Amino acid sequence: MFAETLNLTQSKDSATLIKRMYIESYGCQMNFSDSEIVTSILEKEGYTNTNEIEHADLVLINTCSIREKAEQTTRKRLEYFNSIKNKKNKNMIVGVLGCMAERLKKRFLDEEKLVDLVVGPDSYRDLPLLLQQVNDGKKAINVFLSLEETYADIKPTRLMKNGVTAFVSITRGCDNMCSFCVVPFTRGRERSRNPKSIINECKDLLDNGYKEVTLLGQNVDSYLWYGGGAKKDFNKASKDQKESSINFAQLLEMIAKIDIKLRIRFSTSNPQDMSIEVIKIISKYKNICNYIHLPVQSGSSNILKLMNRGYSREDYINLIDQIKKEIPDCAISMDMITGFCSETEEDHQETLTLMDYVKYDYGYMFKYSERPNTTAEKKLTDNIPENIKQRRLTEIINKQSQHSLENMQKKVGKIYEVLIERTSKKSKEYFFGRTTHNSSVVFEKGDAKIGDYVMVKVENCTSATLFGKIISYEHTTS
């Protein structure tokens, strides 16, 4: 799980009281992107940031509901915020945003009374009205899930302070209905954002000195624009709309053509939706990073069917083969769930052999935790003992650590173009950046500065980080 504190304080003018806001974001990159939208909306209402929670007029937590641990973390933070409110700041408004807000709205407001405000991911435009309702002593809740909301017209307030990298949301929601996943119920049906607004946002970022964008969606490969509406309505579109529709491969090419100096990443892909067209576009443009996050979840076709993933082990391997044929040096990462309902030891071994076949560069690995209201919770039995889940997870993590180290060791002695994103957290004398493969690189600063592209020769590594030295300050992407 990712966590980051996003702090927002302000005064409209010298005659008014300062309005202070504090936000914490948890979970996926989409949540952090959403926090930038929330910030933009509330800045217009007179809020800016504070680092001191106890002095905040408004405290918000942007939540994740994908796994049980994320919910536990959120609950603990809400309890902490309320302890501050009760002891030091009676007028503080505490609100919960995002996926967890939609799922646990009644419990938060009525039963546990942890929050004053509950706002789902499609209702951020209503924040000013909802805050007024709280101030009027009323319950404030809006978790309506939209078929149209994409926030395309809102210019996000960039909360990643490096001024180098930025998130750009291209889709919202998901239609895949994996049996273990709550996203379709917490973020709604899938809809794509107007490509013109995406292109304009990317151009604006480039004009303001940003060097890299990460295109975001629960499933970017199913991006489809035909003039508006959810993907499920595409069959109702007119002939002209269908003929002029834009898919993800076309959008990716449009963004790549903006400027060779703008580097492009994207996340997340779903194996059933990734096309050979997308793979060839990545291969064609050097400013599209040679890195694909391609969650597999299991190496067993039996388990994939129970998960309703829409592909088999063989389908996934064929896709991997296509990627490696078109982009030989492409880095691939995955998500893996172990201990899913009815998973046998043979199923687990198939996951391990798939990992040996692909040799992922990175991985996000978890034990299965049943989520309320999902198909798995309603129709399947979470019947794998905890000790077996943990043992299988340990084996998966150990294998991935081995593969990660092997892949990093192959980079030692080679030269890579690196975009400098920030100073290293461990030393002010070093910079941190990433390669096209999403590999983390640490190196002495020299005469470079944040936002520069530099050529770095790798001298050493761990399973997670490359260490090297700058050999050239020229931008070579062309």
N, C-alpha and C positions, 0 to 999 in steps of 0.2 A: 504494500500500500504506500502511496505517495502522500506526503502531508506538507503543506506550506502555509505560513501565516501571511495573509494579505491584509495590510493595515490601512484603514481609511479614516482625517479630521479637518473641520473647516469652520470658517465663519463667512456668512453671506456679506456682511459688512460690519463695520466697527460698532454698530448700534445693536446688533443682534447677538444672541448667545452662540457660542461655538457649538457646532453639531459634529460629534465625533463618531466614527464607525470603525469597527474592527471585524475582519473576516478571516476565518480559517477554512481552507479547502482540503478535502480528502478524496482519494480515489483516482479515477482515470484523468487523462489530459482534458477530456471534455469538461470535467468539473472546473478545472482551472480556467479554461476558456470561458465558461459560463460566469465565473466570478468576475472576469473582466467586463462582461456585459452588465452584470449587476452594478459594478462600480460606476460604469458610465451612466446608468440610469439614475443612481443615487447622487452622483456629483451634481446633477442638474437640480437636485432637491436641497443642495447645500451641505453635503457631507464631504469631508476629506478624512485623512487617516490619523490614527493614533497608535503608538506602540504600547500604551498602558490600558489594559483591559478594564481596570477598575475605574477609569475615567471616561469610558466609552458610553455614549448615549444609546448606541445600537451595536449589538454583538450578533454576528451571523456565522453559522457554520454550514458550509456547502458539503453535502454528505454523499456517501457511497453506500449502496445496499447490496452489492454483488456478493459479498461474503460476510459470514457472521462476525468475524473479527473486526471488520470495518464498522459494523453497527455497534459493537461493544466499545470501540474507541470513541465513537461519536457520543454515545450515552455518557461515558465518563467525562468527556469535555463539557457536555451540557450540565452535568451535575456540578462541575467546577465553576462554570459561568454563573450558575444560580447561587452558589455559595458566596461569590463576590457580590452578586446583586443583593442578597439578603443582608450581608454584613456591611457593605461599603457604598452601594449605589442603588437605592430602592427604585429609582426611576429608569434604570437600565431596561431596554427592550432586548429580549433574547429571541432570536429567530432561527429556524432551520430551513435550509434550502435544498433543492435537488431531489435525488432518487429516494432517499430515506424519508424525506418529508412526505412524499405522496403515499408511501406504504404505511407509515406509522402516524398519520395525522391525528387520529382520534386519541390514541394513547398519549402522544406528546402533549396535546392541548387539554384534554379532559381528565384522563386517568392519572398520569404522572405529573401533570402541570409543570413540565420542564421548560416550556416555551410560551411566548406570547404571540408568536407569528409563525405560520407554516406556509411555505410557498414552493410549489412544484416547478419543475424545470421549464415549463411552457408559460409560466405566469409572472415572470419577472417584471413585465411592463406595469403590473398592478401594484408593485411595491409601494409607491407613494400613497395610493389609496388605502392599502392595507395598514400602513404605518399610522395613517390618520385614524383608522378604526381602533387601533390599539390605544392611541392617545385619547380616544373617546370612551375608553373602557369596554370595548366590544371585542369579541373573538375575531381574529383575523386569519383567514385561511383561503387559499386558492390553489388547488392541485389539479385544475382542469387540464386535460391532455388534448393538445390541438392537432389537427391534421394539416395545418398551414404554417404555424409559427416557426420561423427560422432566424429571427432577429437580424435579417439581412440589412436593414436600414440603420442599425445601431453601430456606431463606431466604437469598438471596445477600448477601454482604458488599459493600456499595456501595463501589466503588473510584474512581468519579468523585466527587471530593471537594467538588464545589460544592453538594451537597445540594439541587439544583434539578431536574436531569434524570436519568433512569434508564432502563436497558434492561429490558424484560420479554419473556422468550422465550415464544412461544406454540406453535411447532412445532419439530421437529428432523428432520433428514434431508431427502431429496428423491427423488421418484419419476419425475421428468421425463426423465432419461436423455438429456440433450443430448449430442451425439456428442463434443464437445470437453471435457466437464466431468468432473472427478474426484469431485465431491461425493457422488454416490450410492455410490461405493466407499469413501470416507473417512468419511462421516457416516451411511451406512446408509439404510434405507428411511424413508419419511415417516411420522411419527406426531404427533398433536395432543395438546396438554396439556388437562387437565380445566379447563373454563371457570371453575368455582368457585374454583380455586386462582389463576387469572389475575386474576379480579375481586378476590379477597382481597389479592393482592399489590399491585394498583393502589390499593386503599383504604388499605392499610398505608403505602404511599409517600406518599399524600396526607396522612394523619394525621401523618406525620413531616416535613411541610413541603415535600415535592417538588411541583413545579408541572407537570412534563411527563414523559410516558412515551413510549418508542419501542418498539412491538411488533415483535418480531424473529422471523424464520424464513427458511430458504432460499427459501421461497415461501409467504408469509402468506396469499395468496388461496385456497390450497387447504386452509386450515384446515377440519377437519371432525371434530366430536366426536359420538360416538354411544355413549359408555360405555366407550371404551378401544380400543386396538389400532391397527394401521397402517391407512392409508387403503385399501390394497388389500384389506383384510378387510371393507370396508363391505358388500359384497354378501352376506356371510355373517351380517350382523347381523339381529337379530329385527325384526319389523314395528314393534313399539313403539320399539325403538332408532332405527330409521330415521325414524319420525314425530316423535320428540323430539330429533332430531339438531340440532346448532348449526353453522352455517357462519360464514365470516369476517365477512360483512356483519352477521349477528346478534350476533356477539361484539363487533364494533366499536361497535354501537349500545349494547350492555350497558355497555361501558366508558365511552362518552360520557355515559351517564346517571348515572354515579357522582357527578359534580360538574362544573358548568360551569367551575370554576376549574382543572380538570385538563386540560391540553392534550395532544393525542394525535397521534403520528406513527406510521408503520409502514414496514417495509422487510424483504424486497424483494418486489415483485410480479412475477408472470410473465404476460405478455400473454394467453396461452391460458387462464388461469384467472381473470382479473379479470372480474367480472360487472357489469352495469349496476346491480344491487342495491347493490354496494359503492360505486359512484360516487354513487348517490343518497343513501346514508347520509352520505358525506362532505359533500355539498351541504346536507344537512338540519341537521347539527350544527356550530355555529360553533367549538366547541372541538376539532374534528378539523381538522388543518392542511390547507390547500389546496395540498398538495404530494404528488406521486406519483413514486416512482422506478420507472420502467418500462423495464427493459433491452430493447433491440431486437436488438443484436449485429450486424445487417446490414440494409441497405435492399433487398437483393435476395432475391426469393422463391426463386431457385435455391440461393443460399447458405443461406438459412434452412432449406430442405428438407434439405440436406446436414448442417446442424447439428442436425437433428431437433428444431427449436424448437416445432413444433406449430401454427404459424400462418404466413400468407403476408404479404407487404408490404401487400396490400389489407386483410387482416384487421386488421393493426396500425393502419393509417390509419383504418379504421372505428372502432376503439377510441379513438384519439386524438380523432376527431370527436365521439364520445359524451361523452368527458370534457370537452371544451371547450364542448359544448352545455349540460351540466348544471352545470359549474363554470367559468364563463367566464374567471376569473382564476387558474385552477389552474396552478401551476408544475410542470414535468415535467422530469425528468432521465433519463439513459440510461447504459447500458454499450454500448460498441461494440468489436467485434473486427475488425481489418482484416488482410488477407493470409491468410484461411482457405483451406483446400485448394481448388484449382481456381478461386479468385476471379479473374475477368477484369476488364479495365478497365471494361467495361460494368457489371459488378456493383458495382464501386467507385463509379462515377458514380451509380448508383441509391441508394447509401448517402448520397452528398452531396445528391442531390435530396430524399431523405426528410428529411434534416436541415433543408433549406430549408423544407420543408412544415411540420414540427413546430416548428422554432425552439426547441430545448431550452434550458432555463435553465442547466443544468449537464450535465456529462458526464464519464464515466470511460472513457478510450480506450486501447486496447492493440493491440500487434502479436500475432498468433496465435503461441503457443508450444505445441508438441505435448506433451501430458501422457501419461505411460505408462499403459497398461491401458485407455485410453478407446477408444470405438468408432472415433474418428477415427484414433487411432494404429494400430489394428489393420486398418482397412479402407480408409482414405483416405491420400493422399500429400501430405505437406507440401511442395508444389512451387512456392511463390512465393518468388522470390529475396529475400534480406534487404534489398537496396537498394530494391526495389519496395515491400516492406512498409513500410519507413521513409518513403518518399516519400508513400505513401498515408496513413500515420498523420499525417504533418505536415500534409497537406491537411485531414484531418478535424479535427485540433486547431485549426488556423487558423480553420476555418469555425465551430467551436464557440466559440472566443474571440470572434469577431465577434458571434455570436448572444447570447452571455452579456452582452457589453457593451451591445448594443442593448436587451436586456430590463432590465438594471439602469438604463440611462439613462431608460427610461420611468417609473421609480419616483422620479426626482428631482422634488422639489416636492410629493410626496404624503406622507401621514401614515400610519404603520403602528404597530400594537401590537407591542411587542417584549418578550420575556421576557429579563431580564438574567441571564446565565449565569455570568459571571466578569469579572475585570478584563482589559482588553486586554493582550495580550502585548507590545505595543510601547510602551505608556505606562500608568503607574499612575494617571494622571488621567482615563482613559477606561474605559468599560465595553464589553463585547462581549455581543451577544445576537442572536437570530434572529427573523425575521418568520414569519407563517403559511406563507409561500412557501419557507421554509428559507434565506432570504437573510441573509447575515451583515451585521450593523450595528454600527458603532463610533460612540460619542458620549460627550461629557463627562458625568462622573458626576452633577454637581448634587447634589441631596439624596436621590437614589435609592440603593437598596442591592441586592445580589445577591438574586435571587428575586422582585423586583418586576416587575409588568407596567407598562410606561410607553408613552406615545404619543410617537413620534419622527417629526419632520419631516425628510425626506431632503434634503440640500443638495448632495451631490456623490457620485460613485461611481467605482469601477474596474470591471473585468469580474467581479471576485470579491467586492467589499465595498461596502456603502453607508455613507455618512458623514452624520450628522445631529445634531439637537439635541432634547432632551426638551422637549415643549410641555405635557405633562400627566402627572400621576402616578397617574391613576385607572385601575383595571382596567375595560375596556369590553367584554370578551367577554360576551355575553349573548344 
